[in-house]
Every structure is written in structure tokens, then in C-alpha cells.
Amino acid sequence: MTFGFAPSSAASLSSPAASATRLLEPAEWAAAGIPLLRNPREVVSGLHARHRPRPATAIVAVLDPDERLRASASFTNRRAPADGWMFRNALLAQLRRVIPHDLRRRTPVRTAVLLYCREGDARWTEEDGAWMWGLRDACTLHGLRCGAYITLTRDGWQVLGEGRGGRRPNAASAPEPFATSEAPPPPPRTGGVASDVLRRAAAR
């Protein structure tokens, strides 16, 4: 498998300030045993429709073993040097906000994937490498399996390290209907047993 490389918009790794930047090269990511998505386009379309990302928007999503969406959060990446440690902290904060950790499990059951909408083409950049490092580390700290890293540009979407991608959705396209991989929203909680008793009484 071959990978293209493009200059990063973030700080160059040759500078002293960036010497400690944490990132993963494409070969390291490909060798990490990241689980493949069964239907990546469905996952991408669902996240695109839910969050409507624009460039510099990151979407972290948690999938169950059947690849149904259980939780997701989006946030904007402030322009700063690409550093996996900073990205890890941002992703971990979002995961803690939207879903309980699975640290008590011996083996992770749920999988976190990251979709990053950015400028440029689909070739790997240092910024992508920092997001990969951040995703892997955040998953470890939250008890999740590290899943796919997906870029979304004006050219379309691309699962880095797998060579799978498509033209739609893309960074400029209108949202499509929600994908079937998404679980329906849970019914609103109404107060437990007491509420059920009152509802039954009112129905009589």
C-alpha cells in the first residue's frame, strides 16, 4: 500500500518547538491493527448529516459492535501547531462528555472513530498524524478500541491507511439523510415506575 504526502499547514517537525510533536506515520497506523469499518460510507454519511462539518471540524464517534452509532461530538480545532498530546486531550474531553468509559472491561467492546474535515487533498499530513496519535491515546484512556481515522475534504472522504474513500459526502456537499447505521434516539426518560403507574391510571 502506498501513501501520498503533502506539506502540513501546522508547524514543521524540523523546528525545535515541534521536535516533541506526537504523531503516527501512515506505515505505523497501517501496522497498528485498526479494525476495518464494514460500511465506511454509511458511517461517514451519518456523521456528516448529524454534525454538518466545515473545515477544521473534528467529529469523534463511538460505535457499538454492530457498528451502530452510540455517541458523537464535534468541535472546532483552533489553529495551532499539530500536537498529538493536545489533540488527545481534546478528544478525551469530548468522549468523557458524551459516553461513560469502558475501563472496567478486560477487552474493549466499543470503537471510537474520528472524522476530520479539513482543507487540502486526501494525502496524509503531519496534522493527520497528530490526530491519529491523539485518537489512539484517547481510546486507551477511555477503554475503547481505536477505530478508523477519516478525512473529509472538498474532494470527498478518505479512510487513511485503508485506501477506501468516495466523492460524497464532501466538505462542500449538503447533508444526506441519516445512515441506517445510526441507532434511533432513546425515548425520553419520564421518571420511572411512578410515572408508569400514573400513565396507566390516566389511560383507564
N, C-alpha and C positions, 0 to 999 in steps of 0.2 A: 504494500500500500504506500503510495507517495502522497506527500503533503506539499502544498504551496506555502510560501512565507511572504509576509508583507510587512513593511515598516509599521511599528506601533505608534499610535498617537501619544502614548504615555512616554515617560522618561526612558532614555536608552539605558540598557543594562551595563554599558561601558562606564557610566558615570559612577563616582564613589557613592553617592547617595542612594543609588539603585542597586549597589552590589549585594545587598541583603534581600533583594526582592524575591519573594517566594512565588514560583511558577512551575508549571509542568510543561515539558516539551511534548509535541504530538506523539513521539515514539513512547515516552513514559506513560502517557494517557492510554494509548492503544494497548500497552502491555499490562495495564492495571486490572484487567478483567471486568471492565464496566459492563453491566448487563445490558443487552440489546432491547430496545423497545420493539414490541410486536407490531405496533402500528404508529410509527412516529408522526405521520401527517395528522392523524386524528388527535394526538396529544397536542401538537403544535396548534392546530386549528382551534381546539378547545381553549387553550390558554390565550391565544390571540383574541378570540371572541370575548372572553371574560375580562381581560385586562387592557385591551386596545393599546399595546405598547408603542411608544415612539422612541427614536434613537436615544441611547443612554439609559433605557429602562431595563431592569433585570426582573425576571419572574422566577421565583423558586416555588416548586410544586411538589407535593408528596402524593405518591401513587400507592395503592394497595397491591397485593399480589396479583390481582386480576387486572391491573393497570387502570383502575378507576381512580379519578381524582378525589382525594380526601381533603386536601387543604392547599391553598396557594396564596401568595402575597407578591406584590410588585412594589418596586421602589426605584427611584432615580439615582443613578451613580453620579455623584459630584465629580467634576473634572479634577483629577488628582493623579499623581504617579500610580501606575498599576502595581499594587502590592497585594499578594495573596492573603496576607495576615489581615489587612483592612477589609478585604472582601469577605474573608471568613467570618469576621466579627459582624459584618452587616447581614450576611446570610443567617448566621446563628440567631441574631436578634429577631429576624423575621420568623424563623422556624419556631422559636420559643413563644412567639406571639400567637401563632395560628394552630399549633398542634402539640400535644404532650410528647415528651421524649419517650424513647423505647429503650432506655439504658438498662432496664431490668431484664430484658430478653437476652438469652445467650447468643442468638443469631438474629440479625436484623430481618424484619419482615417487610416493612415499608421502604420505599425507594424515593429518594429526592432527585429531581431533575432540575436543571437550570436552563432557562431560555434568556438570552441576552440580545436585545435589539440594539444595533449599532450602525454607524456609518461604515462605508468601505465595502469591500467584497468579502467572499466567504473564506478567503485564505486565513490561516492561523496567524495571530498577532501575539505579542507579549502580553497584551491585556487579556486575551483569551486564556493564555497560560496561567495568569494570575487568578482568573475566575475558576479555572479547573482546580488549582491548588486549594482555593478557598472553599469550593464545593466539597471536595474530598474531606477536608479537615472538619468542616461544619457537620457533615454527615456522621463522622466518627464521634464527635462530641454530643450529638443528639440521638445516637443509637439508630441511625438509618443506613441503608445501603446507598452508596454513591452511584447515581444514575447518569444519564446522558447529559452532555453539555451541548446546547443547540444555539446557533447564532441565527439571528433574523436581520437581514439587510434588504435593501431595495431589490436585490437580485432574487431573493427568496429565502428559504431556510435551509440549514445545513447541520446535520449531526456530526460534529467534529470527531475524527478518529474512526468513523464508520463509512464515510463516503456516501451516505444517504442524504437526500435533500429534495427540494421541489421549488417551483416558482411561486406557488401560492400556498398559504398566505405569505405576504412580504411586508416590509416596513411601511409601505405606502398603500397597501390594499385595505379595502373595507372589511370589517369583521364578518366571518361566515357564521351560520347557525352553530349552536353548541354541539360539540362532538359527542358521539354516543358513549365515549369512554368516561364521561363525567357522570358521577353519581348524582341523582336528584337531591336537591337540598332537603335536609332533615325537617320534619314537621316542627312547628314552634312548640316549645315546652309551655304547658299551661298550668303547672302547679301540682302535678302528681295525682295521688289517689283521691284526695278530697275533691279536686276538680272533676275527676271522672264520675264520682258519686253525684255531684250537683248536675252534671250534664245528663246523666241517666234519669234523674228525677225530673228535670225540665222536659225531657223527651216524652215522658209518660202522659 
